[in-house]
Amino acid sequence: METIKISEQEIINALCVYTADKRQVTPQEVDVELMYDDEYGFSAEVEVDGRTQVLIKINYIEAIRLWLDSEYNIDPFAARIELKLDDEEGIIAIAKV
């Protein structure tokens, strides 16, 4: 089983592509801020054309699956994805394929 560490920047990129696809804009038009709260867990605030939306953990997973498919050419549904809060690297994902 191979382990892939997905950096915070890659997660931001994945959420930009994911949101751009949903809103039918370019990824450059999407601003993303990743967040973690002890009570609510992982979330992200995305902004497109002045409108803000909060994404939750399941949206992270969906975006990362799309990213694994497009950037790593990995079957996205064969991966087990775990989000982690790292003291030095920020929010990262571990994908086991």
Order of alpha helices (4+ residues) and beta strands (2+ residues): beta-alpha-beta-beta-beta-alpha-beta-beta
